[in-house]
């Protein structure tokens, strides 16, 4: 990928979490390397879209209304007719389905392979812990647990709130920070008012500076299936307690880089969290081990270099594109 390329990235939802974070890392690298880059999202959170555009990332939204939206397919087809790209990079199964639906319009080489994430070193915080606690209107002796990500029901944030209640019963200096936004937020806020002391749980909403907040966190919880947010906490030397899944068993060494517990074993969540909060030496050792593991296993350079190699593999002569057939929408899996 030595010559500047015209690259189009396509993602189902531009939401600021998980896959979107990996997309942003790659887009920033490609722009710095002199490539022309555009991002096409089927849907997007307004705050994230505005932030990216303000920072010079060219983004367009297709305004998808349904998972399989024929109008979004038509808008994508029109976009590809009017614009030419060297590479189309799809980031999730939904985006790949839409790209297949319009393959008669564009013969642009498509990259769809998912690779290991790239996690950059955590940036330094722009404020001290004392200043952060003051900003949050929290007591100076507060100990902070955090969860982060899009607020969806399957992320099990309600289980985190139940587990936090056990922690709070034993350690009244504990506070839970819920970082992120999403459709489940109103329900979770109502649930918090009913199930917990609401002043001990703060919903911070979407925070583009989340990585600068991580150095102030004492324990990070990953309640869902994916580990990207947890990896970013590890890079910031924050000890983890995570759901025991196949992914976490492969990535987290028990008692060395974090603790794994079953997602609904509230007593175990509380027990391992209290162990870390009560033993600063243990917490520091696990945090340092985690940061070293991330630096070795998931460097950003691997992410950027691997995708550059995939692009090179795709840049071969192709036949001219055909017109979109009337049945193109039917090529989306499940649209029958």
N, C-alpha and C positions, 0 to 999 in steps of 0.2 A: 504494500500500500504506500509506495514511495511518491506517486503522483497525487495531487489533490483530487478528491472524489466528491460527487454529489450523493449524499447519503440521506435516505429517508428512514426514520425509525417509526414503527407503528406499535402502539400499545393499547390495550383495552381501556384502562383507566389511569389517568394521570392524577394520582392521589397523594404523592409525597412519601410513600412508605415502600418498604420491601423492594420489589422489582423496579419501581420508579426511581429509587435511590441508586440502584445499579445503572439504570439508564442514564441518570444525570452524570455519574462519574465518567461514563464512556463518552457522552456528548461533550462534556467539558474538555476531555482529552482530545477528541477529534477536532473541535473548534480551535484549540491551541495549536494543533498540527497543521492547520490551514485548510481543512476540509469544509465544504459547504454542507451544513447539517440542518435538517428540518425534522420536527416531531409531529406525528399525526396521531391524535388520541380519539378513540371512539367516544369517550366522555372524560370530563376533567372537573376536579374541584376548583372553584373560581379562585381561591386564594393561591393555590399552587400554580395555576395557569398564569395568573397575574405576576407572581414572583418570577417565574421562569422568563416570561416575556420582558419584564423590566430588566432582567440580567442579560438580555441579548440572545436568548434561545428562541428561534423561530418555531412557534407552535400553532397548530390548527386543530380544531375539534370538529368531529363529524356529527355531534349531537345524536348519538345513538339513544333510542328510546326503549328498545327491547333487545334482548340478547342476540336475536337474529333479525336485524332490522333491514328490510329491503331498501328503505330510503337511504340509510347510511351506506349500503353497498353501492347504490347509484351515485351518491356524492363522492365516494372513494374512486369509482370508475372515472367520473368526470375529472377529478383531481389528477389521476394518473394519465389521462389523455392530454391534459394541458401542461404537465411537467415531466421532465426526464431525469432519471436517477441512474447512478451506476450500481447502487446496492439498495435493496429494501430489506430492513432488519426488523423482523417481527419478534415480539417479546413474550407472548403468551398464547395459549391455544385459541382464544377468541380472535386475536389479531391474525393468527395464521389462517383461521377459517375464512375471514374476510379477504385476505390476500388470495386465497385459492379461488374465491368467488369471482374475482376480477382478473384472473390470470390470462384471459384472452385479450384483455386491454393492454397489458404491459408484459414485456418479456424481461423485465428487470430481474437480475439475479437476486434470489431471496435467501437470507441467512436466518435460520430459525433455531439453531442449536442452543441449548442452555448449558452454560459452563459454571464452574465454581465461582463464587462471588469474589470481588475484590474489595477489601476493607482498608480504608486509609487510616493513617495514624490520627487519633483523636486530636482536634485542635485545642489549644489552651482556652480556658474560660476567660471571658472578658470582665469577670468580676470575681471577688473573693467569695468563699462560702458564707461568710457573715453577711455580705451584701446580698447574696442570693436569698438567704433566709429572710432577710429584711424585706426584700422585694416580694416574697411570697407571704409576708406577714406571719412567719412561723417563729417559734421560740428558738433561742440560741442553742439549746441542747437537743433540738429536734434531730431524729435519725430518719433518713429518707429511704423509702422503698419506691421504685418506679416501675411502671409498665408503659410500653409505647407501641403505637401502631394505629391502624384504622380501627375505629370502634364498630365492630360487627359482632353479631351474636355468637358466631362460631369461635371468636377469639377468647371467649370464656372469662371476660373481665369480671362478670358477676361472681365467679368462683374466686377470683383474686380478692374481691371485696369481702367475701365470707372468710377467707383465710386471713386477711388482714385483721379482722375482728379478733381472731385468736391471738395474733401478735400483739395487738393493742391491749388486750386484757392483761398480758404479762408485762409489756413494756409501753407505758403510757406516753413515752417520748416519740413513739413511732408515728410516721405520717406516710400516707400513700399518695403519690403523684401519678395521675393518669394523663399521659401525654399523647394527644392525638384527637382526631375528630371522626365523625362518621354517623351513619343513620341510627346506630344503637345508643347514641349519647343521651337523648332525652330519657329513654327507659332506664339507663344506668344511673342517671342523676336522681330519678325518682326512687329507684331501688336503694341508692345510698342513703337518702333521707329516711327511708323506712328501716333499713337494716343496720345502719352504723351511725357513729357520731360524725355527722357530715363535715364538721370543721377539721377533722383529721384526714379527710380525703379531698384532694384538690383536682379538679378537672382543668387542665391547662390549655386544652384545645390543640390545634395544629401549631407546632413550633418549628419553624425552619432552622432555629438555632439549637435543636435538640442535642446535637453532639457536643455543644459547648456547655450544656447543662449536666451532661453525664458525670464529669469529674466531681460534682457535688452529691452524687447519689451513693448511698451506702450499700444497697443491695438491689439488683435488677431482677425482675421476674419476667419470664417468657412463658405465658400461659397457653399460647396457640401452638400450631404445628410447625410453623417456619421459624428459623433461627436468625434471620438477618439482623433484626433489632438487637438480639442477644450478642451477636458477633460484634456489633458496634460498641456495645457496653463493655465487652471483653477488651476491645482495643483501647478503651479509656480506663482499663484496670479496675473495672467494677466487678465484684464477684456476682455470680449468677446462681439463681435457683430456677430450673426450667422443667417443663413437662417431660415426662419420660416417654420418648418416642424413638422410632428407628433413627431419625435424623439426629436427635440429641445424643443417643447412645454412640453414634459414630463420631460425633464432634466433641462431646464433653467427657473428660476423664473425671469420674466420681472422686470427690474430695481433693482433686488436684486443680481442675480448672472450673469447677462448679459442682452443683448438686442436682440430681435428677429425682423427681418425685412424680407419682401419678397425678394427673391433672385435677382429680377431685378428692385427693387425700389432704384435707385441710390441715390436719394435725401435722403432717409431714412438712407442708409448706411453712407452717409456723415454726416448727422445731428447727429446720435447717436455717431459716432466716434469723431466728433468735441466736443461733450458734454463731453466725457471722457478725451479728450486731454486738454480741457480748465479747467477742474475741477479736480485737483489731489486728493482732499479729496474724491470725489465721486468715482474716479477710484480705489483708495486704498480700499474703503469700499467694492465695488463690487468684486475686486480681492480677498480680504480676505474672503468674504462670499463664493465665488466659491471654494477656497481651502478647507474650512471647509466642504462644501458639498461633494467634491470628497473624502476626508478622511473618511467620514462617509458612503457614498453609494458605493464606489468602491475601497475598500482596496485590496491590492495584496493578502493578506491572504485568502480572500474569493475565489478568482480565483484559487489559488493553492489547497486549501482544497476541493473545490467543484469538481475539476477534479480528485483529488485523490479518492474521494468517488465514482465518476463515474467509474474509473478504477476498484475499488474493486467490483463493481456490475457486471462488465463484466468478471471478472476472474473466470469462471466456466468451468468444463470439456466440451470439444467439440469433435465432430467426426473428424476423420482424413481427411485431405484435399483431394479433388479429382483433377484430372488433368484438365487443362484449355481446355474447349471445343472449337471447331472451331468457334462456334457462340458467344464466350464470348464478342467480341467487340460489338456485337449487343445489349448487355445488357446496354450499355450506353444510357441514355435517349436521344432521338432525333437522334440516329445514324441509321436511317432507311430511 
